[in-house]
């Protein structure tokens, strides 16, 4: 597919260059355990200028897992989860009032932290949002644990920030026993002196998963718009229209993206959906109190999300701190063979429910096209009205009650 404008061509070019740099980095280090391995790249210098990258064979992404879960009703999904992980499901032994008090002591009043009266008492506007079937917390813990391990490798071994953590970029391994980070076309190198990334030009990555500090652009050092001259993918000289947009952030930007991704999986809808179209006020609305949150969640998962989705970078937890969080530790003993068993069963059940939905939709389309539904509705309404009029006939009159049926002299 050809790029439609200069900005898109520039973004694609930068993405390809970063992918090639990631291949060189992986070849110079020991093989990663929680990053998708890339072995080589082959470029064809023809009219299309294609680039083929030889990668590790994977199963499917977390986004596909989310879609498969969405096809299954909540009650049926709980049966699958409980039958697979029944001996590893965590249970809160403390009362909810005690947990709410603990949350208040750690972070402050729930109304200021979550925008709720209590961490498990959603607001009325949250109740009215249409949601899909949510992913269970035991799976979210596995996704979070593996993603944190991958981020640790990226930040420490490769000194780069991923900048595009989202469900599409977290893939299930081929043996279906672990999750790995993929798509390194948006990575940014961390400056060893400052410990931060100073990014200028087109900011790559999905906007709905970006940290707030990545959305705030600063002036250039000279205070004047800097214009850089570079070649586009067609070999023509062009000026970058976004060269003066500079953002500074560190590796905790990936932690924010992880928190947003987990919230999306746990809610069945993107947490920023209420204000994602508010272009001018999006950055001001980007806080946990304005986001969609799960209707019911555990205290550990709530605390984990509060640690990730924190606007203040200084208070946001690092990758090492989150790896020691109770939400990760509670499910660390689950054998990964259970994950493989669940994924295989999820694929089968999801395909079965998908066929059932398609069959019901097909039958409905046939009835609509043949006008059968209208006739059935008229017949149903007629029978309901007739039962209302003749309902008293099915009740035997109380003839012995003299107050209702007095005897005539």
Phi, psi and omega in degrees: 000128183282146176291145185264342181209177184294318182297318180293320178296319179295319179296319179294321180296315180296322179296318179294319179297319180291325176298317179294321177296324178294323177297316179297319180296317180295325179290335181270351180245174174288153184303130180287156180258332183236021173238140178294126184281139176238125191262318185199169178221143180232125180252136176251113184273065176247201182295328183272342180053061183275150176233120180252129182245127178274113186241170175291140180285126182238173180272277179206171184271168177295331178296322177290323175300320177297319179293321178294321177295323183295335180283342186260132175300154185300318182297319179291323179295320180297325177297318180294315182295314183291325178287334180271318185244028190300327181272000182239002181290129181280143178232136177278117179274341180274148177293157184296327179297321178293320179295318178298323177294321177295322177296321180294321180292327182280315190241346184111185181300138179301332179295330179272330183272314186248348185074024181232161174288327177213161187292341178245023178239091184290155176286166182296323182291332176288326180293332184274356182279133178286128184234154171267175177297129185275153175281138183288155188293330180295326175285322178298323179295320178294317178298315181294318182297314181291322179294320178296322176296319177294320178294324177297318177296317180296313187287322186266314184279325184250350177058042180225157175253135185291313175072005180209048176283120179200168184303326182292338185257007173250111187251149174277135182295167184296327178276000175061036180236002178200165178246145181226151179275139180227182176059089181255032181277356181241009186294150178230140182278137179275132176289123183293333181284312184267340184073017181230168175254129175247104186253134177230156181092207182289123179274114182276165179104156182290132184293324185292349179247004181282146175287155181302324182293340177277346180265351181258111180269145180249164176288155177291165185299326181274351182079001180242144180298118179272131180246122179258148179248128181210170179270142173270184185292342179269000179088006180269149178279135179215160175262138179279118182285351183244020185293334182274358178271110185241132176235145178238132179202171179235194185292346178289350174296327176290330178295318176300313181299321177298317179297319178295319180297316179294322176298318179298317180292325183280337182267333188082007177203153181294134184297336181266010183300327181295333185230016184292337179268356179277086189298314188284334185246013186298316183296322180290330180277350187281077177212158187296330181293335181264351186272159173284134181235160180301146177294323177223128176211161181281162180295319181296318179292320177300314180295322178298316180294319179298324178290329182275308186270070179240123183296322178286112183297327180295328180270345180289136183286154177275175180296317181296321178294318181292330179294338178263005184290147179301330179297327177278320184291329183299325185249014182290340181271000181289125178296138181288347173294332176293323177297317177298317179298318181293317182296320179294320178290324178298319178298316181294312182293322179295318178296323179295314179292327178294318177296322179295317179295318179295322178294317179295320178294321179296317178297320179295320178296322178295316179296321178293318182290332180262006177063026181283326183295320181298314180297320179296322179294318178298318180295319179294317179297320179297319179293322179297315179297319181297322178292326178294320181287324186255013182296327182292340182290336181279355180258125180287125180295144181275083185290336182279349179281105185290337178290330179268324181234078181292149179282136179275139180290000000 
